[in-house]
């Protein structure tokens, strides 16, 4: 059974403040369900939003690259929600259909070769250390 989302109008003042920050930071007029279910535990909502702002904010990697990495990890972890939300975010940041197809091929290849190397217990080459 899934947790029911806490809508803005039903949220505590503490949660509304976080929702307001999410909308302001993202320049958006809505809060997605991930945040609304985390609102059942405001400390987790606050901590996760702070982590997202820090990690997904400006840095050495460009915003599209960050979203592509997030999609790759989400596919590997089979998180349907995250696949949908971060694929949408990547498209909004310029990901093309061709890039998406190539990304899926890389994810499939990496997961396949990772399982093989782990199964064979291949030693790490000295040149890679």
C-alpha positions in Angstrom: 0.0 0.0 0.0 1.4 3.4 -1.0 1.6 6.3 1.4 -1.0 9.1 0.6 0.6 12.3 -0.6 0.3 15.4 1.7 -1.1 18.2 -0.5 0.1 21.8 0.1 -3.2 22.9 1.6 -3.1 20.0 4.1 0.6 20.4 5.0 2.0 21.9 8.2 3.7 25.2 8.2 7.1 23.4 8.3 6.3 21.3 5.3 4.8 24.2 3.4 8.0 26.1 3.8 9.9 23.2 2.3 7.4 22.9 -0.5 7.8 26.7 -1.2 11.5 26.3 -1.4 11.2 23.3 -3.8 8.9 25.3 -6.1 11.1 28.5 -5.9 14.3 26.6 -6.6 12.8 24.6 -9.4 10.8 27.6 -10.7 7.7 25.4 -10.7 4.1 25.7 -9.5 3.7 22.2 -8.2 5.2 19.6 -5.9 5.6 16.0 -7.1 4.4 13.0 -5.2 7.9 12.0 -4.0 8.1 15.1 -1.8 4.5 14.8 -0.8 5.0 11.3 0.6 8.2 12.3 2.4 6.2 15.1 4.1 4.8 12.4 6.5 8.2 12.7 8.2 9.3 16.4 7.9 12.9 15.7 9.0 13.4 13.3 6.1 11.7 15.7 3.7 14.0 18.5 4.9 17.2 16.4 4.7 16.5 14.9 1.3 15.6 18.3 -0.2 18.8 19.8 1.2 20.7 16.8 -0.3 19.1 17.2 -3.7 19.7 21.0 -3.8 23.4 20.4 -3.0 24.1 17.4 -5.2 21.9 18.3 -8.2 22.7 22.1 -8.0 25.5 23.8 -9.8 28.8 21.9 -9.8 31.5 20.4 -12.0 29.0 18.4 -14.0 26.4 20.1 -16.2 22.7 19.7 -15.3 22.0 17.3 -18.2 24.9 15.0 -17.3 23.6 14.8 -13.7 20.1 13.8 -14.9 21.6 11.2 -17.2 23.5 9.7 -14.3 20.4 9.7 -12.2 18.4 7.9 -15.0 21.2 5.3 -15.3 21.1 4.5 -11.5 17.3 4.5 -11.5 17.2 2.1 -14.3 19.7 -0.2 -12.6 17.7 0.0 -9.4 14.4 -0.5 -11.2 12.9 2.6 -9.6 10.0 3.4 -12.0 9.1 6.7 -10.3 12.7 7.9 -10.6 13.1 6.7 -14.2 10.0 8.7 -15.2 10.8 11.9 -13.2 14.5 12.1 -14.2 13.9 11.1 -17.8 11.4 14.0 -17.9 14.0 16.3 -16.3 16.7 15.2 -18.7 14.4 15.8 -21.7 13.7 19.3 -20.2 17.4 19.9 -20.1 17.9 18.9 -23.7 18.2 15.1 -23.9 17.3 13.9 -27.4 15.7 10.6 -28.4 19.1 9.5 -29.8 20.8 10.3 -26.5 18.1 8.4 -24.6 18.6 5.4 -26.8 22.3 5.5 -26.4 22.0 5.9 -22.6 19.8 2.8 -22.4 22.4 0.9 -24.5 25.2 2.0 -22.1 23.1 1.1 -19.0 22.4 -2.4 -20.4 26.0 -3.0 -21.4 27.4 -1.8 -18.0 25.0 -4.0 -16.1 25.8 -7.0 -18.2 29.6 -6.5 -18.1 29.4 -5.8 -14.3 27.6 -9.1 -13.7 30.1 -11.0 -15.8 33.2 -9.5 -14.2 31.7 -10.1 -10.8 30.8 -13.6 -11.7 34.3 -14.4 -13.0 35.9 -12.4 -10.1 38.3 -10.8 -12.5 41.2 -9.1 -10.7 41.6 -5.4 -11.3 44.5 -4.6 -13.7 47.5 -2.9 -12.2 47.2 -0.1 -14.8 43.7 0.7 -13.4 44.9 1.3 -9.8 
